[in-house]
């Protein structure tokens, strides 16, 4: 469960590593920005996800935006509760949208 930016960074980077371990031909990078948001980018098609962590009272959420190709505007923006943002969710984002 994601409860901090550190948790978010750890989950995203570890799931990228997990995906890359199974797909030798994939080229996905991970970056952390100055504002603590993080991103994963596919070098092959320039698709990118940007993730942010937020707390609203007692509720935690992970917000994310998907950018397709070189378009500077996101194709879609969404958020999910912190308990729904897990390994399976990350693998779905990677396999169904990023690559």
Backbone torsions as a table, in degrees:
resi	resn	phi	psi	omega
1	UNK	NA	135.5	-179.0
2	UNK	-86.8	120.0	179.2
3	UNK	-127.7	5.5	178.9
4	UNK	-162.1	167.8	174.7
5	UNK	-62.2	-35.2	178.1
6	UNK	-60.4	-44.1	176.4
7	UNK	-60.2	-43.1	-179.7
8	UNK	-61.9	-49.3	179.6
9	UNK	-59.2	-43.6	-179.2
10	UNK	-62.5	-46.6	-178.0
11	UNK	-64.7	-48.2	-178.2
12	UNK	-62.4	-48.7	-177.8
13	UNK	-65.5	-39.3	-179.5
14	UNK	-69.1	-34.6	178.3
15	UNK	-74.0	-29.0	172.1
16	UNK	-65.3	-47.1	178.5
17	UNK	-59.2	-41.0	179.0
18	UNK	-62.9	-43.4	179.1
19	UNK	-64.9	-44.9	-178.6
20	UNK	-64.7	-31.4	178.4
21	UNK	-65.0	-26.8	-178.8
22	UNK	-98.8	-13.1	-176.9
23	UNK	-132.3	89.2	-176.3
24	UNK	-59.1	-30.3	-175.1
25	UNK	-84.4	-7.7	-178.5
26	UNK	-76.6	150.2	179.3
27	UNK	-133.9	87.0	-177.3
28	UNK	-117.2	132.9	179.7
29	UNK	-113.2	158.4	179.6
30	UNK	-126.0	134.8	178.2
31	UNK	-139.2	147.6	173.2
32	UNK	-114.7	127.9	-179.8
33	UNK	-87.0	168.6	179.5
34	UNK	-59.4	-29.8	-179.3
35	UNK	-87.8	10.3	179.6
36	UNK	77.3	-4.3	171.7
37	UNK	-65.2	159.4	177.6
38	UNK	-134.3	162.7	-178.5
39	UNK	-143.4	157.3	170.5
40	UNK	-129.4	134.6	-175.4
41	UNK	-129.1	141.5	175.4
42	UNK	-97.7	113.6	-177.8
43	UNK	-66.9	-25.3	-176.8
44	UNK	-71.0	-39.4	-176.8
45	UNK	-122.3	1.1	179.9
46	UNK	64.1	18.2	172.5
47	UNK	-73.4	149.2	-173.6
48	UNK	-150.7	142.9	170.3
49	UNK	-115.1	139.1	172.4
50	UNK	-118.5	132.6	-176.1
51	UNK	-119.6	140.2	175.0
52	UNK	-133.5	150.4	179.0
53	UNK	-109.7	138.7	-179.7
54	UNK	-143.6	150.5	176.0
55	UNK	-120.9	128.2	177.6
56	UNK	-120.9	93.2	-175.0
57	UNK	65.9	-119.4	178.7
58	UNK	-92.3	0.4	-175.4
59	UNK	-103.3	135.6	176.3
60	UNK	-110.6	140.1	178.9
61	UNK	-137.7	155.0	170.8
62	UNK	-115.3	118.6	176.5
63	UNK	-96.3	148.4	179.3
64	UNK	-149.6	151.1	177.7
65	UNK	-127.9	141.8	178.8
66	UNK	-111.9	127.2	177.8
67	UNK	-113.6	129.7	-178.4
68	UNK	-104.7	126.8	179.0
69	UNK	61.4	-138.3	-178.4
70	UNK	-94.5	8.4	-179.3
71	UNK	-65.5	123.0	-179.0
72	UNK	-75.9	-10.3	178.8
73	UNK	-101.4	136.6	-179.4
74	UNK	-65.9	143.2	174.5
75	UNK	-71.7	-38.6	176.3
76	UNK	-156.0	153.2	178.9
77	UNK	-129.4	139.2	-179.2
78	UNK	-153.0	174.6	172.0
79	UNK	-144.5	160.9	-179.6
80	UNK	-143.0	148.7	177.6
81	UNK	-63.2	152.8	-174.6
82	UNK	-61.3	-29.4	179.7
83	UNK	-79.1	-14.8	175.9
84	UNK	-91.8	-11.7	179.8
85	UNK	-92.6	93.4	-174.3
86	UNK	-134.2	-170.4	-177.9
87	UNK	-58.0	-44.8	-178.7
88	UNK	-63.7	-41.6	179.1
89	UNK	-62.7	-44.3	179.4
90	UNK	-62.8	-43.3	-179.8
91	UNK	-63.9	-34.4	175.9
92	UNK	-66.1	-45.1	178.0
93	UNK	-58.7	-43.8	-178.2
94	UNK	-66.9	-54.5	-172.3
95	UNK	-74.1	-32.0	-176.1
96	UNK	-97.0	-16.3	-176.1
97	UNK	-128.5	-43.8	-175.5
98	UNK	-73.0	-42.7	-179.4
99	UNK	-98.3	NA	NA
